[in-house]
Amino acid sequence: MKHPISGQMTLEVSPDRQQHLHKLKRLAREKFAPRADQYDCEARFPHENFRDLQSAGLHAPTVPERFGGLGLGPQCGDPYTQWMMTKEIAKADLSMARCWEGHANGLAIIDGLADESQKQRWFEGAVQRGETWVAWSGEPQSRAPGEKARFGTTVTVVDGGFRVDGTKVFCSSAGGADMAVLLVSLSGPGGARHASNPDDLLLLGCPLNQPGISFDDSWWDPIGMRASVSHLARFDNVFIPKTDMIGEPGQYLAENWQTRFIPQYAASFLGAAEAALDYALHCIKTQKKEADPFIQQHIGQMAVNVETGHLWLKNVADLWLVDPKEAQLAGSRARHIMEHLAEDTVKRCIRACGARCLNRPSPLERIYRDLSFYVRHDNDDHNLAMIGKALLGLDFDASFYNA
């Protein structure tokens, strides 16, 4: 990638991966970006985008090449290409990027934790039939103002498997995905983030078209990220056979699997920042405001922000190949800094371009809303405290930043 301003920085993906990134850039520019406003207005899952990914051979990013996938991500030894693809999708549509992230993460979990027979049948569905995956954990245990009940699932051990009952929220791609990795606990509600006994956390592969699963879209009416369709999911006496349990109980938390996915958020935030920079350059040149020294300063800082984000992600990607433990912490640092760089870049774009850039159908209006909502995915105050704990030699949770 050549920096859009200086032309000096080159952070190319490996030559054998460039074709994947180039195809995705074209799809994002020609297909995903033009559809983004309609998906947002209708709060609708981007089915057409995923069909385009399947047609282009890009639908299985984190499936190993021996199963017909692209072989990307930390698990496969090429995180940087995956994160750059995430960035390009987010540049076109942050909601689409959230759905893509969940799909890629679900497949990565299967690659790392599933047995060979599970990989064979589930990867075949993703590669050959274009089945879309998600990974759902969300069971917040503190009620927000106006909420009448807590969310959560209960898991009962039954003959031949497990019965799941209850609710999850923030279920991205609800009604659009075909398969889910459910993160549930034998010790009661809480998912992964609030598991009262980490060793009781189970990962269950679950077809989403079976009886007993339903979605409530009335719960989802946010300011942004509307097309991620992160609805409430209900499970009513849903049976999952033991053969569909992924890995060992507690393995996801014990091996800090969530840390593999945290840099994806930074990549999405970077996509929003790069989109804001592109918009600002076009707007300012169209309005012939290049001579304004304050606008020059805004553009300069926006460019530095975008360049910094790329350097951080490349650093984390390189660390995953030589020092995964250090990469886990570096990924959280990258997520922290990129949240603030992206917000600063979007705000500078608004100041440089004026109020009209927040008037529909300006793409910046959607980017502003989506980013404002998306950066709330994980509490950055807790993230920063976790980084401090690590430096001070205190106990810390690298995955969910819990106390």
C-alpha positions in Angstrom: 0.0 0.0 0.0 1.4 3.4 -0.9 0.4 6.2 1.4 -2.1 8.5 -0.3 -0.2 11.6 0.6 3.5 11.0 0.8 3.9 8.1 -1.5 6.9 7.1 0.6 5.6 4.3 2.9 5.2 0.9 1.4 3.6 -1.8 3.5 2.7 -4.4 0.9 1.3 -7.8 1.7 3.3 -10.7 0.4 3.3 -11.0 -3.4 1.4 -14.3 -3.4 -1.4 -12.6 -1.4 -1.7 -9.4 -3.4 -4.2 -10.8 -5.8 -6.6 -11.5 -2.9 -6.3 -7.9 -1.6 -6.6 -6.4 -5.0 -9.8 -8.3 -5.7 -11.3 -7.3 -2.4 -10.4 -3.6 -2.9 -12.2 -3.7 -6.2 -15.3 -5.3 -4.6 -15.3 -2.9 -1.8 -15.0 0.1 -4.1 -17.4 -1.0 -6.8 -20.0 -3.1 -4.9 -19.9 -2.7 -1.1 -19.5 1.1 -0.8 -22.4 1.9 -3.2 -24.7 -0.4 -1.2 -23.7 0.8 2.2 -26.3 3.6 2.6 -29.2 1.4 1.7 -28.2 -1.4 4.1 -27.8 1.2 6.8 -31.2 2.8 6.1 -32.9 -0.5 6.1 -30.8 -2.0 8.9 -30.4 -5.1 6.6 -27.8 -7.8 6.5 -25.5 -7.5 3.4 -26.4 -10.7 1.7 -25.3 -9.5 -1.7 -21.9 -8.6 -0.4 -21.3 -12.1 0.9 -22.5 -13.6 -2.3 -19.9 -11.4 -4.1 -17.2 -12.6 -1.7 -18.1 -16.2 -2.5 -18.1 -15.6 -6.3 -14.7 -14.0 -6.0 -13.2 -16.8 -4.0 -12.8 -14.6 -0.9 -15.4 -16.1 1.4 -13.1 -18.4 3.5 -10.3 -16.0 4.6 -9.1 -17.9 7.7 -9.7 -21.4 6.4 -6.4 -23.1 5.7 -5.4 -23.6 2.1 -5.5 -27.4 2.3 -9.3 -27.0 2.8 -9.7 -24.6 -0.1 -9.5 -21.3 1.9 -7.1 -18.3 1.7 -5.0 -19.3 4.7 -5.0 -15.9 6.4 -5.0 -14.7 10.0 -2.7 -15.3 13.0 -3.7 -18.9 13.2 -2.5 -19.5 9.6 0.6 -17.3 9.8 -0.6 -14.3 7.8 -2.5 -11.8 9.9 -1.5 -8.7 8.0 -3.2 -9.6 4.8 -6.4 -10.4 6.7 -6.3 -7.1 8.6 -5.7 -5.2 5.4 -8.7 -6.9 3.8 -10.8 -6.0 6.9 -9.6 -2.4 6.5 -10.7 -2.2 2.9 -14.2 -3.5 3.8 -14.5 -1.1 6.7 -13.5 1.7 4.4 -16.5 0.9 2.4 -18.9 0.0 5.2 -18.1 -0.5 8.9 -21.2 -2.7 9.4 -20.1 -5.0 6.7 -16.7 -5.2 8.3 -18.3 -6.3 11.6 -20.1 -9.1 9.8 -16.9 -10.1 7.9 -14.9 -10.1 11.2 -17.4 -12.4 12.9 -17.3 -14.8 9.9 -13.5 -14.9 9.8 -13.2 -15.3 13.5 -15.7 -18.2 13.6 -13.7 -20.0 10.9 -10.4 -19.3 12.7 -11.8 -20.8 15.9 -12.7 -23.9 14.0 -9.2 -24.1 12.5 -7.6 -23.8 15.9 -9.8 -25.8 18.2 -12.0 -28.2 16.2 -11.2 -31.8 15.4 -10.4 -33.0 11.9 -13.9 -34.3 11.1 -15.5 -31.0 12.3 -13.1 -29.1 10.0 -13.9 -31.3 7.1 -17.6 -30.7 7.2 -17.8 -27.1 8.4 -15.0 -25.9 6.1 -16.7 -27.6 3.1 -19.8 -25.6 3.8 -17.9 -22.3 4.0 -15.8 -22.9 0.9 -18.1 -24.8 -1.4 -21.6 -23.5 -0.4 -20.7 -20.1 0.9 -22.1 -20.7 4.4 -21.5 -17.7 6.7 -20.3 -18.1 10.3 -20.5 -16.0 13.4 -19.2 -16.3 17.0 -21.7 -15.2 19.6 -20.8 -14.6 23.3 -22.7 -11.5 24.4 -24.6 -12.0 27.6 -24.2 -8.7 29.6 -25.0 -9.2 33.2 -25.6 -5.6 34.2 -29.0 -4.1 33.1 -29.0 -0.9 31.2 -31.6 1.8 32.0 -35.0 0.6 30.7 -34.0 -3.1 30.5 -36.4 -5.3 32.4 -34.4 -8.5 32.5 -30.9 -9.7 32.3 -29.7 -11.6 29.2 -28.1 -15.0 29.3 -28.2 -18.7 28.5 -28.3 -21.8 30.5 -26.8 -25.1 29.3 -28.0 -28.4 30.4 -26.1 -31.7 29.8 -28.5 -34.2 28.2 -28.2 -37.5 26.6 -25.9 -37.2 23.6 -25.2 -33.5 24.0 -26.4 -30.2 25.4 -29.6 -28.2 25.6 -29.3 -24.4 25.3 -32.0 -22.0 26.6 -32.1 -18.3 27.0 -31.0 -15.2 25.1 -27.9 -13.5 23.7 -27.6 -9.9 22.5 -25.2 -8.1 20.1 -25.6 -11.1 17.8 -24.1 -9.6 14.7 -25.3 -11.1 11.4 -28.5 -12.4 13.1 -30.8 -13.8 10.4 -28.0 -13.6 7.8 -25.5 -16.1 9.1 -25.9 -19.8 8.6 -23.8 -21.2 11.4 -22.6 -20.0 14.8 -19.9 -20.7 17.3 -21.9 -20.3 20.6 -19.8 -19.3 23.6 -21.9 -20.6 26.6 -21.2 -21.7 30.1 -22.2 -24.7 32.1 -22.1 -22.5 35.3 -24.8 -20.2 34.0 -25.3 -16.9 32.1 -22.4 -14.8 31.2 -21.0 -16.1 27.9 -17.2 -15.7 27.8 -16.8 -12.2 29.2 -18.7 -12.9 32.4 -18.1 -16.6 32.8 -18.2 -17.3 36.6 -16.1 -20.4 36.1 -13.8 -20.2 33.1 -13.3 -23.9 33.0 -17.1 -24.3 32.3 -17.0 -22.3 29.1 -18.0 -24.3 26.1 -17.8 -23.6 22.3 -20.7 -25.2 20.4 -21.1 -25.3 16.6 -24.8 -24.5 16.0 -26.8 -24.4 12.7 -29.0 -21.3 12.9 -31.9 -22.7 10.9 -33.0 -25.3 13.5 -36.2 -25.1 15.5 -36.0 -23.2 18.7 -33.8 -20.3 17.5 -35.4 -16.9 16.8 -34.3 -13.3 16.5 -35.8 -10.1 17.9 -34.9 -7.1 15.8 -36.9 -4.7 18.0 -34.0 -4.7 20.4 -31.6 -3.4 17.8 -32.1 0.4 17.1 -28.7 2.0 17.5 -27.3 5.3 16.2 -24.8 3.4 14.0 -23.7 0.0 12.8 -27.3 -0.7 11.9 -26.5 -3.1 9.0 -24.5 -5.4 11.3 -28.0 -6.5 12.5 -26.8 -7.4 15.9 -30.2 -8.6 17.2 -31.3 -10.4 20.2 -31.2 -14.2 19.7 -33.5 -16.6 21.6 -32.8 -20.2 22.2 -35.7 -22.4 23.3 -34.8 -26.0 24.0 -32.1 -26.1 21.3 -30.2 -29.4 21.2 -26.6 -29.5 20.1 -24.9 -32.9 19.9 -21.7 -33.5 21.8 -20.0 -34.1 18.4 -20.4 -30.4 17.7 -18.6 -29.2 20.8 -15.4 -27.4 19.7 -12.2 -28.0 21.7 -12.1 -28.6 25.4 -14.1 -26.8 28.1 -12.3 -23.6 29.1 -9.7 -23.8 26.3 -10.9 -20.5 24.6 -10.1 -18.6 27.7 -7.0 -20.5 28.8 -5.3 -19.9 25.5 -6.4 -16.3 25.2 -8.1 -16.8 21.9 -9.8 -13.5 22.0 -6.5 -11.7 21.6 -6.2 -13.0 18.1 -9.3 -11.0 17.2 -8.7 -7.7 19.0 -6.4 -6.2 16.2 -9.4 -6.7 13.8 -11.1 -3.8 15.6 -8.0 -1.6 15.0 -8.1 -2.6 11.3 -11.8 -1.6 11.0 -11.1 1.7 12.8 -8.3 2.3 10.4 -10.6 1.8 7.5 -13.0 4.5 8.8 -10.1 6.9 9.2 -8.8 6.2 5.7 -12.3 6.7 4.2 -12.5 10.1 6.1 -9.1 11.2 4.7 -10.2 10.3 1.1 -13.5 12.2 1.6 -11.7 15.2 3.0 -9.2 15.4 0.1 -12.0 15.1 -2.5 -14.2 17.7 -0.7 -11.4 20.3 -0.2 -10.1 20.1 -3.7 -13.7 20.3 -5.1 -14.3 23.4 -3.0 -10.8 24.8 -3.8 -9.9 25.3 -0.2 -6.3 24.0 -0.4 -4.7 27.3 0.5 -6.3 27.5 3.9 -3.5 26.9 6.5 -5.8 25.4 9.1 -7.2 22.9 6.5 -3.6 22.1 5.6 -2.9 21.2 9.2 -6.0 19.0 9.5 -5.0 17.1 6.3 -1.4 16.7 7.6 -2.6 15.3 10.9 -5.1 13.0 9.3 -2.5 11.6 7.0 -0.1 11.0 9.9 -3.0 9.2 11.8 -3.6 6.8 8.9 0.1 6.1 8.4 0.5 5.4 12.2 -2.4 2.9 12.1 -0.7 1.0 9.3 2.6 0.9 11.1 1.0 -0.4 14.3 -0.9 -3.2 12.5 2.2 -4.3 10.6 4.2 -4.3 13.8 1.5 -6.5 15.5 1.3 -8.8 12.5 5.1 -9.3 12.5 5.1 -10.0 16.3 2.5 -12.8 15.8 5.0 -14.7 13.7 7.9 -14.5 16.2 6.5 -13.7 19.7 2.7 -14.5 20.0 2.6 -13.6 23.7 4.0 -10.1 23.1 1.7 -9.8 20.1 -1.3 -10.3 22.3 -0.5 -7.2 24.3 0.6 -5.3 21.2 -2.7 -6.0 19.6 -4.5 -4.3 22.5 -2.2 -1.3 22.3 -2.9 -1.0 18.6 -6.7 -1.2 19.2 -6.3 1.6 21.8 -4.3 4.0 19.7 -6.4 3.3 16.6 -9.6 4.1 18.3 -8.4 7.6 19.1 -6.6 8.2 15.8 -9.8 7.2 13.9 -12.0 9.5 16.0 -9.5 12.3 15.6 -9.4 11.8 11.8 -13.1 11.8 11.4 -13.5 14.9 13.5 -10.8 16.8 11.6 -12.6 15.8 8.4 -15.8 17.4 9.7 -13.9 20.6 10.8 -12.2 20.9 7.4 -15.3 20.1 5.2 -18.0 21.7 7.2 -21.6 20.8 8.3 -22.6 19.7 4.8 -20.4 16.6 5.2 -22.8 15.4 7.9 -25.9 15.7 5.7 -27.1 12.6 3.9 -26.2 11.1 1.4 -22.7 12.1 2.5 -20.8 8.9 3.4 -19.1 10.7 6.2 -22.5 11.0 8.0 -22.7 7.2 8.2 -19.0 6.8 9.0 -19.4 9.2 11.9 -22.3 7.3 13.4 -20.9 3.9 12.8 -17.5 4.7 14.3 -19.0 6.4 17.3 -20.9 3.2 18.0 -18.3 0.7 17.0 -15.5 2.0 19.2 -17.7 1.1 22.2 -17.0 -2.6 21.4 -14.8 -3.2 24.4 -14.2 -0.5 27.0 -11.0 1.3 26.1 -10.6 2.5 29.7 -10.4 -1.1 30.8 -8.1 -1.9 27.9 -5.7 0.9 28.8 -5.7 -0.2 32.5 -4.9 -3.8 31.3 -1.9 -2.4 29.4 -0.8 -0.6 32.5 -1.2 -3.8 34.7 1.0 -5.7 32.3 3.8 -3.2 32.6 3.4 -3.0 36.4 3.7 -6.8 36.8 0.1 -7.2 38.0 -2.4 -9.9 37.1 -4.3 -9.0 33.9 -6.8 -10.4 31.5 -5.5 -9.9 27.9 -8.7 -11.1 26.3 -11.6 -9.2 27.9 -9.9 -6.7 30.3 -11.9 -8.0 33.2 -11.0 -7.0 36.7 
